[in-house]
Amino acid sequence: MRVLIEPGSYRCQNMGDVAMLQVAARRLTRVLPDAELAVFTGDDARLATHCPGARPVPSEGRAVWLAERRWLPGGLVGVPGHGVISQRAPAELRRLALSLALGLRRRDRRPLTAFLDAFGAAELLVVCGQGSMGDATARHASTVLATLELAQAAGLPTAMLGQGIGPLIGPRLRARAAAILPRVNLVALRDGLGGLPLLRELGVAPERIVVTGDDAIELAYEFGPADGGAHLGVNIRVSENAGVEGSVVADVREALGRFLAKRRVGVAPLPIAQGSAADARVLADLIGALGAASVGSEDLARPADVIEQVGHCRIVVTGAYHAAVFALSRGVPAVCLSSSPYYQQKFEGLRSLFGEGCSVVTMDPPGLADRLSEVLETAWDRSAELRTPLRQAAAAQIQFGQAAYQRLAALVARPEPGSRSLAGVS
């Protein structure tokens, strides 16, 4: 059987998304031993590096299918009353029309063909761990919703696992979510703080929802407890959805400078995002400005590299969600820096599951340096006593996550033979 996977990052440029994909792939293999995994991607080589054996499905092909609606006979796709696909033209006629249209404009038809072939062979659609269903990542959320709707129209069972959902206020995206998410067979949330009430508001039935924690916890937990090292792990996320700008970074730098002057410890960079977010560049600049001794590299190409570096830290201060996940899973207290509703919800959700070993500092400029300094000192002094409770919380969440994946076997077995038709999709 074929499982089609919607990842959080098509180019594998976020180590948190990659870690969640890696855990999803191995959990799926355990639960569905005969499954072939196919993953939407924009970079076949990077996918092969991080997830060997997964079959690449060009995200470009899906983008063409979703964008080129005017070429489909029988009416526009997505027009109210028609749903995602028009029912007035045979599937092969719609596919042929779009293929011919691309050929006339001298565009490569192969990504489209590969996408349609992969969708046609799929027996289950899994949206693996990510935090994309919200206003801060509306473009990706729209793509995920459109893909879910295609699968639902084709009669495929659908599951969303390891999900961070919300904040979701924008009326257009919220309406789309309310139309599609209630028909998802299983939604496993990273936390129940923000996502759970939101899903209920959107009409998702309680029996379809579970709270599991983040899938990436499993990968970090397996590295064992941190070695009790005397380093400070650091990540500062400077991006639009993080809401972090230069003046805020200056306050963080001041607090870190005070802490380092008092404790005289090394700084371990913990880059999560590559590409435009460029955590490594931001960290190199920050550590250089602090004049601190850097312990380890800013150029870490695999989740395992970041998780290994976390293990040498006594505490971690981070603006990136998965740097905190990796740390907490290894028993390292995390001080989380929030400067947007999106990150505030993510970090508060993490704190709700890990308890007092996870602190959240809102990055409001008045008094930020003083508040952050105090929290850092407290986390440092309590790190030893917090290690065991953090590891216990991680172990419990891993069990919840594995149990959620066990439910997928029943989803695949439930539909009767012949009921999964792509109808007008391909």
Protein Blocks (a to p, Z undefined) as FASTA:
>chain_A
ZZddddfbfnlpafklmmmmmmmmmmmmmmmmmbccddddfbfklmmmmmghiacddfkl
mmmmmmmmmlpghiaehiahklmbdckbcfklmmmmmmmmmmmnopafklmmmmmmmmmm
pcbdcdddddfbcfklmmmmmmmmmmmmmmmmnopacddehiaedjdfblklmmmmmmmm
mmpmbdcdfbfklmmmmmmmnopafklpccebjfklmmmmmnopaehiabdcddddddfk
lopafklmmmmmmmmmmmmmmnopadddddfbgcjlommlmmmmmmmmnopacedjfbdf
bfklmmmmmmmpfbdcdfbfklmmmmmmnopacddddfbfklmmmmmmmmmmnommlccd
dfbfghmlmmmmmmmmmmmmmmmmmmmmmmmmmmmmmmmmmmmmmmmmmmmmmpcghkac
gkjmZZ
